[in-house]
Amino acid sequence: MQKKPQIPPAELAEMMHRAGVRPSAQRLAILRNVVEGGAHPTADEIFRDLQADYPTMSRTTVYNSLHVLAESGLLKELELESGNRRYDFAEQPRHGHLRCRCCGRIFDVELPEDISLPSPEGFQIDGVDVFFRGLCPQCGARETGKTHT
């Protein structure tokens, strides 16, 4: 499992400039929440996390900012559950995701750099997402520790 990077706000603002995104205070806070949080948050989770520090920020601002940050390539949208988008920082080593079927948490899973998949003939592939379902170590330990009567 990978640790999320800690990136100084000035560097995040520079990344936004390079991506053609105006770095407002709210956009910076949203990007930082995704980059440093490590929880692959939903828009509503980000809104709740930032509400105390940005009481005038609306859910619409969060949704619109996430859309802009994903369109610019700074964030990746993940749809690991039907109809529920989560967000991940795009500029990090290749990795997959594992969703624990017990606690629901999502973890980064390292992938080898030399993974190569054939592209179907005639198709142009924009990206590949690797998604695992299973048990995290904590839930797995609890499940194997259960006694069956």
The 8 nearest C-alpha neighbors of each residue, nearest first, counted from 0:
[[1, 108, 107, 109, 106, 2, 94, 96],
 [0, 2, 107, 3, 109, 108, 106, 94],
 [3, 1, 4, 0, 37, 107, 35, 5],
 [2, 4, 37, 35, 1, 34, 5, 36],
 [5, 3, 6, 35, 2, 34, 91, 37],
 [4, 6, 35, 3, 7, 34, 31, 2],
 [5, 7, 4, 8, 10, 11, 35, 34],
 [6, 8, 10, 9, 11, 5, 12, 31],
 [9, 7, 11, 10, 12, 6, 27, 31],
 [10, 8, 12, 11, 7, 13, 6, 14],
 [9, 11, 13, 7, 12, 8, 14, 6],
 [10, 12, 8, 14, 13, 9, 15, 7],
 [13, 11, 15, 9, 10, 14, 22, 8],
 [14, 12, 10, 16, 15, 11, 17, 9],
 [15, 13, 11, 17, 12, 16, 10, 18],
 [14, 16, 20, 18, 12, 13, 17, 22],
 [17, 15, 13, 19, 18, 14, 20, 12],
 [18, 16, 14, 19, 15, 13, 20, 12],
 [19, 17, 15, 16, 20, 71, 14, 72],
 [18, 20, 16, 17, 15, 21, 71, 14],
 [21, 19, 15, 16, 18, 22, 71, 68],
 [20, 22, 23, 16, 15, 19, 26, 12],
 [23, 21, 12, 27, 26, 15, 20, 24],
 [24, 22, 26, 25, 21, 27, 28, 12],
 [25, 23, 27, 26, 28, 22, 29, 53],
 [24, 26, 28, 27, 23, 29, 56, 53],
 [27, 25, 29, 23, 28, 24, 64, 22],
 [26, 28, 30, 24, 25, 29, 22, 31],
 [27, 29, 25, 31, 26, 30, 32, 24],
 [30, 28, 26, 32, 31, 27, 25, 33],
 [29, 31, 27, 33, 32, 28, 26, 34],
 [30, 32, 34, 28, 33, 29, 35, 27],
 [33, 31, 29, 36, 30, 35, 34, 28],
 [32, 34, 30, 36, 31, 35, 87, 88],
 [35, 33, 31, 88, 32, 36, 30, 3],
 [34, 36, 32, 3, 37, 33, 31, 5],
 [37, 35, 32, 33, 38, 34, 3, 39],
 [36, 38, 3, 35, 39, 34, 33, 2],
 [37, 39, 40, 36, 105, 104, 106, 33],
 [40, 38, 86, 87, 85, 37, 33, 105],
 [41, 39, 85, 38, 44, 86, 45, 42],
 [40, 42, 85, 44, 43, 84, 45, 86],
 [41, 43, 45, 44, 46, 62, 61, 40],
 [42, 44, 46, 41, 45, 47, 58, 40],
 [43, 45, 41, 47, 46, 42, 40, 48],
 [46, 44, 48, 42, 43, 47, 49, 40],
 [45, 47, 43, 49, 44, 48, 50, 42],
 [48, 46, 44, 50, 45, 49, 43, 51],
 [49, 47, 45, 46, 50, 44, 51, 32],
 [50, 48, 46, 52, 47, 51, 53, 45],
 [49, 51, 54, 53, 47, 52, 46, 48],
 [52, 50, 54, 53, 49, 48, 47, 55],
 [51, 53, 49, 50, 54, 48, 55, 56],
 [52, 54, 50, 56, 55, 51, 49, 25],
 [55, 53, 50, 51, 56, 52, 49, 57],
 [56, 54, 53, 57, 50, 52, 51, 60],
 [57, 55, 53, 54, 60, 58, 50, 25],
 [58, 56, 60, 59, 55, 61, 46, 54],
 [57, 59, 61, 60, 46, 62, 56, 43],
 [58, 60, 62, 57, 61, 63, 56, 64],
 [61, 59, 63, 57, 58, 62, 64, 56],
 [60, 62, 58, 64, 59, 63, 65, 42],
 [63, 61, 59, 65, 64, 60, 42, 58],
 [64, 62, 66, 60, 65, 61, 59, 67],
 [65, 63, 67, 61, 66, 62, 60, 26],
 [66, 64, 68, 62, 67, 63, 69, 61],
 [65, 67, 63, 69, 64, 68, 70, 62],
 [68, 66, 64, 70, 65, 69, 71, 63],
 [69, 67, 65, 71, 73, 66, 70, 74],
 [68, 70, 74, 66, 72, 71, 67, 75],
 [71, 69, 67, 72, 68, 66, 73, 74],
 [70, 72, 68, 69, 73, 18, 67, 19],
 [73, 71, 69, 70, 74, 68, 89, 75],
 [74, 72, 89, 68, 71, 69, 88, 90],
 [75, 73, 69, 88, 89, 72, 87, 68],
 [76, 74, 87, 89, 69, 86, 88, 77],
 [75, 77, 86, 85, 84, 74, 69, 78],
 [78, 76, 85, 84, 79, 86, 75, 87],
 [79, 77, 84, 80, 83, 85, 81, 76],
 [78, 80, 77, 81, 83, 84, 130, 85],
 [81, 79, 83, 78, 82, 84, 77, 85],
 [80, 82, 83, 78, 79, 84, 77, 85],
 [83, 81, 80, 84, 78, 79, 85, 77],
 [84, 82, 80, 81, 78, 85, 79, 41],
 [85, 83, 78, 77, 41, 76, 82, 86],
 [84, 86, 41, 77, 40, 39, 76, 78],
 [87, 85, 76, 39, 75, 40, 77, 74],
 [86, 88, 75, 39, 74, 89, 33, 76],
 [87, 89, 74, 34, 90, 75, 73, 33],
 [88, 90, 74, 73, 75, 91, 87, 72],
 [91, 89, 88, 73, 92, 74, 72, 93],
 [90, 92, 89, 93, 88, 94, 4, 3],
 [91, 93, 94, 90, 109, 112, 89, 110],
 [94, 92, 110, 91, 112, 109, 95, 111],
 [93, 95, 109, 110, 108, 92, 107, 96],
 [94, 96, 129, 108, 130, 107, 109, 110],
 [95, 97, 107, 130, 108, 106, 131, 129],
 [96, 98, 131, 106, 132, 105, 130, 99],
 [99, 97, 105, 132, 104, 103, 100, 131],
 [98, 100, 134, 103, 133, 101, 135, 104],
 [101, 99, 133, 103, 134, 102, 98, 132],
 [100, 102, 99, 103, 138, 134, 135, 133],
 [103, 101, 104, 99, 100, 138, 135, 134],
 [104, 102, 99, 100, 101, 98, 105, 134],
 [105, 103, 102, 99, 98, 106, 38, 97],
 [106, 104, 98, 97, 99, 96, 103, 38],
 [105, 107, 97, 96, 108, 98, 104, 0],
 [106, 108, 96, 0, 95, 1, 94, 97],
 [109, 107, 95, 0, 96, 94, 106, 110],
 [110, 108, 94, 0, 95, 107, 111, 1],
 [109, 111, 94, 93, 112, 108, 95, 114],
 [110, 112, 113, 114, 109, 93, 94, 115],
 [113, 111, 114, 110, 93, 92, 115, 94],
 [112, 114, 111, 115, 110, 116, 93, 94],
 [115, 113, 112, 111, 116, 110, 93, 117],
 [114, 116, 113, 117, 112, 118, 111, 127],
 [117, 115, 118, 114, 127, 119, 113, 124],
 [116, 118, 119, 115, 120, 124, 114, 122],
 [117, 119, 120, 116, 122, 124, 123, 121],
 [120, 118, 122, 121, 117, 123, 124, 116],
 [121, 119, 122, 118, 123, 117, 124, 116],
 [120, 122, 119, 123, 118, 124, 117, 125],
 [123, 121, 120, 119, 124, 118, 125, 117],
 [122, 124, 125, 121, 118, 119, 120, 126],
 [123, 125, 126, 122, 118, 127, 119, 121],
 [126, 124, 123, 127, 122, 128, 118, 72],
 [127, 125, 124, 128, 123, 129, 75, 118],
 [126, 128, 129, 125, 124, 116, 95, 130],
 [127, 129, 130, 95, 126, 96, 77, 94],
 [130, 128, 95, 96, 127, 131, 94, 97],
 [129, 131, 96, 95, 97, 128, 132, 79],
 [132, 130, 97, 96, 98, 133, 129, 95],
 [133, 131, 98, 97, 99, 100, 130, 134],
 [132, 134, 99, 100, 98, 131, 135, 97],
 [133, 135, 99, 139, 100, 138, 136, 101],
 [134, 136, 99, 138, 137, 139, 133, 98],
 [135, 137, 139, 138, 140, 134, 141, 99],
 [138, 136, 140, 139, 135, 141, 134, 142],
 [139, 137, 141, 140, 135, 136, 134, 142],
 [140, 138, 136, 142, 141, 134, 137, 135],
 [139, 141, 137, 143, 138, 142, 136, 144],
 [142, 140, 138, 144, 139, 143, 137, 145],
 [141, 143, 139, 144, 140, 145, 138, 137],
 [142, 144, 140, 145, 141, 139, 146, 138],
 [145, 143, 141, 142, 140, 146, 139, 147],
 [146, 144, 142, 143, 147, 141, 140, 148],
 [145, 147, 148, 144, 143, 142, 141, 140],
 [146, 148, 145, 144, 143, 142, 141, 140],
 [147, 146, 145, 144, 143, 142, 141, 140]]
